Amino acid sequence: MKIYSERFLIKYLFSDTGLCLGVDTKKSSFLFLVSKQGIILRRRPVGDRIVENLDYEIPEIHAALKSEEREV
C-alpha cells in the first residue's frame, strides 16, 4: 500500500517498504528516505522528479540514490 501527496510544502510517501519526505525550496530540493536498506538525506536539484519517475517505489528510489552516490 502506498500513500503519497505532492500538493503540500512537504511532499510525502508512506508505503509498506518505507518513508520518503521531500521539501522544495527556491534553490534546491531535499529528500529524506527511510527504508529497510537504510536512511538517506540528499540535496537534489530544483524540480527533481526521481520519486515520480520511479513510480513511488521506495526500494527503487533507494537504489537509484545509492548508484548516483557511487558515480560521483
CYANA upper distance limits for C-alpha pairs under 8 A (distance plus 0.5 A):
  1 MET  CA     15 SER  CA      6.07
  1 MET  CA     16 ASP  CA      6.52
  2 LYS  CA     13 LEU  CA      7.44
  2 LYS  CA     14 PHE  CA      6.22
  2 LYS  CA     15 SER  CA      4.86
  2 LYS  CA     16 ASP  CA      7.56
  2 LYS  CA     56 TYR  CA      8.41
  3 ILE  CA     12 TYR  CA      8.46
  3 ILE  CA     13 LEU  CA      6.18
  3 ILE  CA     14 PHE  CA      5.64
  3 ILE  CA     15 SER  CA      6.84
  4 TYR  CA     11 LYS  CA      7.97
  4 TYR  CA     12 TYR  CA      5.83
  4 TYR  CA     13 LEU  CA      4.70
  4 TYR  CA     14 PHE  CA      6.73
  5 SER  CA     11 LYS  CA      6.15
  5 SER  CA     12 TYR  CA      6.07
  5 SER  CA     13 LEU  CA      7.27
  6 GLU  CA     10 ILE  CA      8.44
  6 GLU  CA     11 LYS  CA      5.57
  6 GLU  CA     12 TYR  CA      7.59
  7 ARG  CA     11 LYS  CA      7.40
  9 LEU  CA     23 VAL  CA      6.83
  9 LEU  CA     24 ASP  CA      7.55
 10 ILE  CA     21 LEU  CA      7.17
 10 ILE  CA     22 GLY  CA      6.14
 10 ILE  CA     23 VAL  CA      5.42
 10 ILE  CA     24 ASP  CA      8.04
 11 LYS  CA     21 LEU  CA      6.12
 11 LYS  CA     22 GLY  CA      5.37
 11 LYS  CA     23 VAL  CA      6.79
 12 TYR  CA     19 LEU  CA      8.10
 12 TYR  CA     20 CYS  CA      6.24
 12 TYR  CA     21 LEU  CA      5.03
 12 TYR  CA     22 GLY  CA      6.81
 13 LEU  CA     19 LEU  CA      6.24
 13 LEU  CA     20 CYS  CA      5.47
 13 LEU  CA     21 LEU  CA      6.89
 13 LEU  CA     56 TYR  CA      7.84
 14 PHE  CA     18 GLY  CA      6.78
 14 PHE  CA     19 LEU  CA      5.29
 14 PHE  CA     20 CYS  CA      7.08
 15 SER  CA     19 LEU  CA      6.84
 15 SER  CA     58 ILE  CA      8.23
 17 THR  CA     35 SER  CA      6.58
 17 THR  CA     36 LYS  CA      7.44
 17 THR  CA     58 ILE  CA      6.93
 17 THR  CA     59 PRO  CA      7.72
 18 GLY  CA     33 LEU  CA      8.05
 18 GLY  CA     34 VAL  CA      6.00
 18 GLY  CA     35 SER  CA      4.88
 18 GLY  CA     36 LYS  CA      7.47
 18 GLY  CA     58 ILE  CA      6.92
 19 LEU  CA     33 LEU  CA      6.33
 19 LEU  CA     34 VAL  CA      5.63
 19 LEU  CA     35 SER  CA      7.03
 19 LEU  CA     58 ILE  CA      8.00
 20 CYS  CA     31 LEU  CA      7.62
 20 CYS  CA     32 PHE  CA      6.14
 20 CYS  CA     33 LEU  CA      4.92
 20 CYS  CA     34 VAL  CA      6.82
 20 CYS  CA     58 ILE  CA      7.96
 21 LEU  CA     31 LEU  CA      6.34
 21 LEU  CA     32 PHE  CA      5.60
 21 LEU  CA     33 LEU  CA      6.99
 22 GLY  CA     29 SER  CA      7.49
 22 GLY  CA     30 PHE  CA      6.01
 22 GLY  CA     31 LEU  CA      5.05
 22 GLY  CA     32 PHE  CA      6.79
 23 VAL  CA     29 SER  CA      6.13
 23 VAL  CA     30 PHE  CA      5.70
 23 VAL  CA     31 LEU  CA      7.23
 24 ASP  CA     28 SER  CA      6.77
 24 ASP  CA     29 SER  CA      4.82
 24 ASP  CA     30 PHE  CA      6.95
 24 ASP  CA     46 VAL  CA      7.44
 24 ASP  CA     47 GLY  CA      8.34
 25 THR  CA     29 SER  CA      6.34
 25 THR  CA     46 VAL  CA      7.89
 26 LYS  CA     46 VAL  CA      7.62
 27 LYS  CA     45 PRO  CA      8.31
 27 LYS  CA     46 VAL  CA      6.87
 28 SER  CA     43 ARG  CA      7.20
 28 SER  CA     44 ARG  CA      6.44
 28 SER  CA     45 PRO  CA      5.63
 28 SER  CA     46 VAL  CA      5.06
 29 SER  CA     43 ARG  CA      6.25
 29 SER  CA     44 ARG  CA      5.42
 29 SER  CA     45 PRO  CA      6.35
 29 SER  CA     46 VAL  CA      5.84
 29 SER  CA     47 GLY  CA      7.82
 29 SER  CA     48 ASP  CA      7.72
 30 PHE  CA     41 LEU  CA      7.75
 30 PHE  CA     42 ARG  CA      6.25
 30 PHE  CA     43 ARG  CA      5.06
 30 PHE  CA     44 ARG  CA      6.32
 31 LEU  CA     40 ILE  CA      8.27
 31 LEU  CA     41 LEU  CA      6.19
 31 LEU  CA     42 ARG  CA      5.73
 31 LEU  CA     43 ARG  CA      6.89
 31 LEU  CA     44 ARG  CA      7.62
 32 PHE  CA     39 ILE  CA      8.02
 32 PHE  CA     40 ILE  CA      6.28
 32 PHE  CA     41 LEU  CA      5.03
 32 PHE  CA     42 ARG  CA      7.11
 33 LEU  CA     39 ILE  CA      6.15
 33 LEU  CA     40 ILE  CA      5.57
 33 LEU  CA     41 LEU  CA      6.93
 33 LEU  CA     58 ILE  CA      8.45
 33 LEU  CA     62 HIS  CA      7.92
 34 VAL  CA     38 GLY  CA      6.50
 34 VAL  CA     39 ILE  CA      5.06
 34 VAL  CA     40 ILE  CA      7.06
 35 SER  CA     39 ILE  CA      6.89
 35 SER  CA     58 ILE  CA      7.58
 35 SER  CA     59 PRO  CA      7.82
 35 SER  CA     62 HIS  CA      8.21
 37 GLN  CA     59 PRO  CA      8.42
 37 GLN  CA     62 HIS  CA      8.14
 40 ILE  CA     62 HIS  CA      8.31
 44 ARG  CA     48 ASP  CA      6.92
 49 ARG  CA     53 ASN  CA      6.42
 50 ILE  CA     54 LEU  CA      6.63
 50 ILE  CA     61 ILE  CA      7.54
 51 VAL  CA     55 ASP  CA      7.00
 51 VAL  CA     56 TYR  CA      5.81
 51 VAL  CA     57 GLU  CA      8.03
 51 VAL  CA     61 ILE  CA      6.87
 52 GLU  CA     56 TYR  CA      6.24
 54 LEU  CA     60 GLU  CA      7.03
 54 LEU  CA     61 ILE  CA      6.91
 56 TYR  CA     61 ILE  CA      8.15
 57 GLU  CA     61 ILE  CA      6.77
 58 ILE  CA     62 HIS  CA      6.55
 59 PRO  CA     63 ALA  CA      6.70
 60 GLU  CA     64 ALA  CA      6.61
 61 ILE  CA     65 LEU  CA      6.68
 62 HIS  CA     66 LYS  CA      6.69
 63 ALA  CA     67 SER  CA      6.61
 64 ALA  CA     68 GLU  CA      6.72
 65 LEU  CA     69 GLU  CA      6.79
 66 LYS  CA     70 ARG  CA      6.94
 67 SER  CA     71 GLU  CA      6.88
 68 GLU  CA     72 VAL  CA      7.09
